[in-house]
Amino acid sequence: NKGAAFERNIIKRLNGFFEEQGVAIRCKRNLDQYQAKNLCDITIPGYAIECKAYKDGWWFQKAWWEQVCSAAGDDIPVLVWKFNNKPIRVCVPLHSINAKIAKNNARTVVLTLEDWFFLLKSSFDAQKEAA
């Protein structure tokens, strides 16, 4: 229940972000993840998102990152996690921030949720300019 509630919270925040940015994307929980292996919790164009919420801890587990990388395919893996009384954190590969960095999901950076939203906005703005 805790994990599902966290997924719904992240979806609500993502959908609010998309609405604020005028981006015609609505995301929802991937309920098929409970039926099949190698599926992420949430998908948005270009990104595969895995959410984890636990009572105790501080840093993400290597297995969580491996899970989202396995599920991501050609999309950018995104790990969103939270422990009780700690801020939400987001792990993404470095190449998702700087296209000049070779694609290597083993090289990561950890951000706040707000900073990841800033990166998403930059990405969507660049796509609008290119169109």
QUIQUIVEN-V670850 format. One record per run of one state. SS is the DSSP state (a for helix, b for strand, c for the rest). FROM is the first residue (numbers start at 1). LEN is the number of residues. Records with the same first field share a line. If there is no record, write none. Layout:
SS=FROM-LEN ; FROM-LEN
//
This chain:
c=1-1 ; 22-9 ; 35-7 ; 45-2 ; 55-7 ; 73-3 ; 84-5 ; 97-11 ; 131-1
a=2-20 ; 31-4 ; 62-11 ; 94-3 ; 113-18
b=42-3 ; 47-8 ; 76-8 ; 89-5 ; 108-5
//
